[in-house]
C-alpha cells in the first residue's frame, strides 16, 4: 500500500476588519501566540479588543479564541487546499 503525504507549507490569511481587508502569510507551524500578535499588531488592538471568526468546512462561522480553535482553523484550511502546497484562511475581526 502506498501513502501519499502532502504538506502545506504556507497559509495565506485574509483579515476582514470594518472596511479593511488585510493579508498575511503564515507557515503552518506558526504558534497561536505568534498568530494573535501578528493580527493585533496589524490593527493596533489588544487580544481582548478583537473577536475573531473563521468559516469552517460547512460554511458556518466559528469563534477563534484559543489554541484549539486555532488548530481547527488550520486544519480547515489544510483540508480546503485539496493537496496544494498553500492554503487559504479568511478571518472576520470585530471589536469586542
VENJO-V598612 format. One record per pair of residues at least 24 apart in sequence whose C-alpha atoms are under 8 Angstrom apart, sorted by the first residue. I is the first residue (numbers start at 1). J is the second residue. Records with the same first field share a line. If there is no record, write none. Layout:
I: J / J
This chain:
6: 83 / 84 / 85
7: 83 / 85
8: 78 / 83 / 84 / 85 / 86 / 87
9: 85 / 86
10: 85 / 86 / 87
11: 77 / 86 / 87 / 88 / 89
12: 86 / 87 / 88 / 89
13: 88 / 89 / 90 / 91
14: 88 / 89 / 90 / 91
15: 90 / 91 / 92 / 93
16: 90 / 91 / 92 / 93
17: 92 / 93 / 94
18: 93 / 94
28: 74
32: 66 / 67 / 70
48: 96
49: 95 / 96
50: 93 / 94 / 95 / 96
51: 93 / 94 / 95 / 96
52: 91 / 92 / 93 / 94
53: 91 / 92 / 93
54: 89 / 90 / 91 / 92
55: 90 / 91
